[in-house]
Amino acid sequence: MSIILLAIKPKYAEEILSGMKEYELRKGCVFKPGYRLILYVSSPIKAIVGEFTAGEVYTGSSHEVIAFIKSKRPRGISEEDIYYVTGKSCRVSAIEVINPIKYPCKVSLSEMRRCGLKNPPRSYVVLKPENPVHLAVLKLIERASTCL
């Protein structure tokens, strides 16, 4: 199972973690069912706040993914989401949100930097356990998910 650190705006993270948003739309096709997606929320929060598991993943051209979303009519997909992927030349993925978990503690950007992660992801980064920096970030995530 791959673990992906996903950069996301605060509004969308809250919608995912509250269960309001059923699919997340993303450029790229690295996402597969069962992947663990860790949410790094961008400014002004700048912290890891939770995660979800990728359920169904539909990947295709922007037109194919938009048609898929319109046929499914999932909760939480806005016109802004559709606009984000419209006309993209790269592959686009619609990732079903399964088991969203809001962490009791956040992992701040400064904590991530102390572990050696120079910058937060612009879109996403695959966290590889063999990478010492990624392993340190994974340990921070584990702590955040269990702290009281």
C-alpha positions in Angstrom: 0.0 0.0 0.0 1.4 3.4 -0.9 1.2 6.4 1.3 0.7 9.8 -0.3 1.1 13.2 1.3 -1.6 15.3 -0.5 -1.6 19.1 -0.4 -5.1 20.4 -0.1 -6.8 23.7 0.7 -8.4 24.0 4.1 -12.0 24.1 2.8 -11.6 20.8 0.9 -9.8 19.1 3.8 -12.7 20.0 6.1 -15.3 18.7 3.6 -13.4 15.4 3.2 -12.8 14.9 6.9 -16.5 15.8 7.8 -17.7 13.3 5.2 -19.3 15.9 3.0 -17.0 15.3 0.0 -17.2 11.8 -1.6 -14.6 12.3 -4.3 -11.4 14.3 -4.6 -10.3 15.3 -8.2 -6.6 15.4 -8.9 -4.3 15.8 -11.9 -2.2 12.7 -12.4 -2.8 9.0 -12.3 -0.6 7.6 -9.4 -3.6 7.0 -7.2 -4.9 3.5 -6.7 -7.6 1.9 -4.6 -6.4 1.2 -1.1 -3.8 4.0 -1.0 -3.5 6.0 2.2 -3.8 9.7 1.5 -2.4 12.0 4.2 -3.9 15.5 4.1 -1.4 18.4 4.4 -3.6 21.5 4.6 -2.1 24.6 3.0 -2.0 28.2 4.3 -3.1 29.5 6.7 -3.1 26.2 8.6 0.1 24.6 7.2 -0.2 21.2 8.9 -1.1 17.6 8.4 -4.6 17.2 9.8 -6.0 13.8 8.8 -6.2 11.1 6.1 -8.5 9.0 4.1 -8.3 5.8 2.1 -8.7 5.8 -1.7 -11.7 3.8 -2.7 -12.7 3.6 -6.3 -10.3 5.5 -8.5 -11.4 6.6 -12.0 -8.7 7.9 -14.2 -9.0 9.4 -17.7 -9.0 12.6 -19.7 -10.6 15.6 -18.1 -13.7 15.1 -20.3 -14.0 11.4 -19.2 -13.6 12.2 -15.5 -16.1 15.0 -15.7 -18.6 12.7 -17.4 -17.9 10.1 -14.7 -18.5 12.6 -11.9 -21.7 13.9 -13.6 -23.0 10.3 -13.9 -22.2 9.5 -10.2 -23.5 12.8 -8.8 -21.4 12.5 -5.6 -21.8 14.8 -2.7 -19.2 17.6 -2.3 -18.1 18.1 -6.0 -18.5 21.8 -6.8 -18.3 23.7 -10.0 -14.9 24.9 -8.8 -13.7 21.2 -8.7 -15.0 20.7 -12.2 -13.3 23.9 -13.4 -10.0 22.7 -11.9 -9.8 19.7 -14.1 -11.5 21.0 -17.2 -9.3 21.0 -20.3 -6.3 19.5 -18.5 -4.0 17.8 -21.0 -2.7 15.3 -18.5 -4.6 12.4 -17.0 -7.1 13.2 -14.2 -8.2 11.0 -11.3 -11.5 11.0 -9.4 -10.6 9.4 -6.0 -13.4 8.1 -3.8 -13.0 9.1 -0.2 -13.2 6.2 2.2 -12.8 6.2 6.0 -11.8 9.9 6.5 -10.0 10.3 9.8 -9.3 13.7 11.5 -6.2 13.5 13.7 -6.6 14.6 17.3 -3.3 16.5 16.9 -1.8 18.3 13.9 1.7 17.9 12.5 2.9 21.5 11.7 5.1 22.4 8.8 7.8 23.4 11.2 7.8 19.8 12.7 7.9 18.4 9.2 10.9 20.6 8.4 12.7 19.6 11.6 12.5 16.0 10.2 14.2 17.1 7.0 11.3 17.7 4.7 12.4 20.9 3.0 9.0 22.0 1.6 5.4 20.8 1.7 4.2 19.1 -1.4 2.8 21.3 -4.1 0.3 18.7 -5.1 1.4 15.4 -3.7 4.5 13.3 -2.8 4.7 9.5 -2.3 6.1 8.8 1.2 8.6 5.9 0.8 9.6 4.1 4.1 13.1 3.6 2.7 13.6 7.4 2.6 14.8 8.5 6.1 13.1 11.9 5.8 9.8 10.2 4.7 10.2 7.7 7.5 10.5 10.5 10.1 7.4 12.2 8.7 5.5 8.9 8.9 6.5 8.7 12.6 5.1 12.2 13.2 1.9 11.2 11.4 1.6 8.1 13.6 2.0 10.2 16.7 -0.6 12.8 15.5 -3.1 10.1 14.8 -2.9 8.6 18.3 -2.3 11.6 20.6 -4.9 12.7 23.0 
